[in-house]
Amino acid sequence: MRIAVLGTGRVGRTIAARLAELGHTVTLGTRDPEATLSRTAPDAMGTPPLADWAADNPGIDVARFADAAAGAELIVNATNGGASLDALTQAGTENLDGKVILDIANPLDTSQGMPPTLFVKDTDSLGEQIQRAFPAARVVKSLNTLTAEFQAYPARLPETGTVFVSGNDAEAKSTVTELLKDFGHQDVIDLGDITTARGAEMVMPLWLRLWGALGSPAFNFKIVR
């Protein structure tokens, strides 16, 4: 499958590399490839320069959001949640129409310091905002409840955890579920339509505090039933 991963941070890079490892044709999308690839210092999160990663992943192209999305069959939104709508707008409505958008971003607000809060919750979600902004796209919320390494490589945890999918389009959710299973996720729960993304996104405040309590993000939730 031809897949565009929008976002060049740790999450986007991890997902892109895993998809390429699984045999997909992957393009990493960013606002300005030349500027992004020219940086020589780690970013604010300590992520190494993209050029170093690109050199280690020569099979993955880096392109502008619109160019990455135009040739893709499926699009992964791995951008910072606060920038997701802008990034997808730059990708171009015409490049999103009819396509599955796997939205793994979280609506985190760090303006008041750490730990972050959510800039949308309770009566709306980032997933819903994306679906409203791009009504002809088929948005599926998933993978936002665990860290990048275990999104891509769930078997690195000692036990099988649970991931969730939310979306209005059954076929799109089926496509995403198959991709999740290819990653190694064995327990995928369909929560329902895109409004159920509210619940998945509101798991994040608990996830963040568990990270603090455990001293590590190396965990996942498991629904015992």
Protein Blocks (a to p, Z undefined) as FASTA:
>chain_A
ZZddedjbfklmmmmmmmmmnopacddddfblmlmmmpcbdcfkopacfklmmmmmmmbc
cddfklmmmmpcbdcdfbdfklmmmmmmmnopklmgopacddfbdcddfknopadddfbe
hjacfklmmmmmmmmbccddehklbcfklmmmmmlpmbdcddddddfblklmmmmmmmmm
mnopabdcdfbdfklmmmmmmmmmmmmmmmmmnopabbcddddZZ
